[in-house]
Amino acid sequence: MLYVKSIILKTLPDIKEKYSYKLPFYHYHKKPMLYLNILKGTHFVDVAFVQGNLLQAEFSELKDYNNRKQVRSIQVKTLEGFDELEFVKLLKEASGLLNKSRKAWGV
């Protein structure tokens, strides 16, 4: 989780980390962009993008975990299986999308 956090902060220096619901949420220009979670009964870090449904066509690694309306996530099981370059592209695309939208939740 700390490695993923370091990539987020390095890629998007303007992002702010806030804790909501005991989870680290990352806000970009005062809008929630993503959060990190470890779900009970799982062995992975769930990196959940608030507007992930709009990114899913371009980034096939985003999954609809638990039938969420908008949120899509990637599951990081091991660092060896984690594609940092693709994650950086995803972060940049998500931040650009958030800049264009008026609200973070609901488009």
C-alpha positions in Angstrom: 0.0 0.0 0.0 2.9 2.4 0.8 4.4 1.7 -2.6 1.2 2.6 -4.4 0.9 5.7 -2.3 4.4 6.8 -3.2 3.6 6.5 -6.9 0.4 8.5 -6.5 2.2 11.3 -4.7 5.1 11.3 -7.1 2.9 11.3 -10.3 0.4 13.9 -9.1 2.2 16.4 -6.7 -1.0 18.5 -6.4 -3.0 15.6 -5.0 -4.1 15.7 -1.3 -4.4 12.7 1.0 -7.3 12.8 3.4 -8.8 10.1 5.5 -12.5 9.3 5.2 -14.2 6.2 6.5 -10.7 5.2 7.9 -9.4 5.0 4.4 -6.8 7.1 2.6 -8.7 9.1 -0.1 -6.8 11.1 -2.6 -8.4 14.4 -3.7 -7.4 16.2 -6.9 -8.5 19.9 -7.0 -10.8 19.3 -4.0 -12.6 16.3 -5.7 -12.2 12.7 -4.6 -10.3 10.8 -7.3 -9.3 7.5 -5.7 -8.9 5.6 -2.5 -7.0 2.6 -1.2 -8.6 -0.2 0.7 -7.9 -3.7 1.9 -11.2 -5.6 2.0 -11.9 -8.2 4.6 -11.3 -11.7 3.4 -9.1 -10.6 0.5 -5.3 -10.6 0.0 -4.9 -7.5 -2.2 -4.9 -3.7 -2.1 -8.0 -2.4 -3.8 -7.1 0.9 -5.7 -10.5 2.3 -6.4 -11.1 5.1 -8.9 -14.2 7.2 -8.2 -15.0 7.8 -11.9 -13.5 4.4 -12.9 -16.5 3.5 -15.1 -15.5 6.3 -17.5 -11.9 4.9 -17.7 -12.8 1.2 -18.0 -12.9 1.2 -21.9 -9.3 2.4 -22.1 -7.9 0.5 -19.1 -9.1 -3.1 -19.1 -7.4 -3.8 -15.8 -10.1 -1.8 -14.0 -12.7 -4.2 -12.6 -16.2 -3.8 -11.3 -15.7 -5.3 -7.9 -18.9 -5.7 -5.8 -21.2 -4.2 -8.4 -20.5 -0.6 -7.8 -22.2 2.0 -10.0 -19.2 4.3 -10.8 -16.2 3.0 -8.9 -13.8 0.7 -10.7 -10.6 -0.6 -9.2 -7.5 -2.5 -9.7 -6.4 -5.2 -7.3 -2.7 -5.1 -6.4 -1.8 -8.6 -5.1 2.0 -8.5 -5.4 4.5 -5.8 -6.4 6.0 -8.1 -9.1 2.6 -8.2 -10.9 2.1 -4.4 -10.6 2.6 -2.5 -13.8 3.9 0.9 -12.6 4.0 2.5 -16.0 0.4 1.6 -16.8 -0.7 2.8 -13.3 1.0 6.2 -14.0 -1.0 6.5 -17.3 -4.2 5.6 -15.4 -3.5 8.3 -12.8 -2.8 10.9 -15.4 -6.0 10.0 -17.4 -8.1 10.0 -14.2 -6.8 13.4 -13.1 -7.5 14.8 -16.6 -11.0 13.4 -16.5 -11.6 14.9 -13.1 -10.5 18.3 -14.2 -13.1 18.2 -17.0 -16.0 17.2 -14.8 -18.0 19.4 -12.5 -18.5 16.8 -9.9 -16.5 13.8 -8.8 -19.5 11.6 -8.0 -21.9 11.5 -10.9 -21.2 12.9 -14.3 
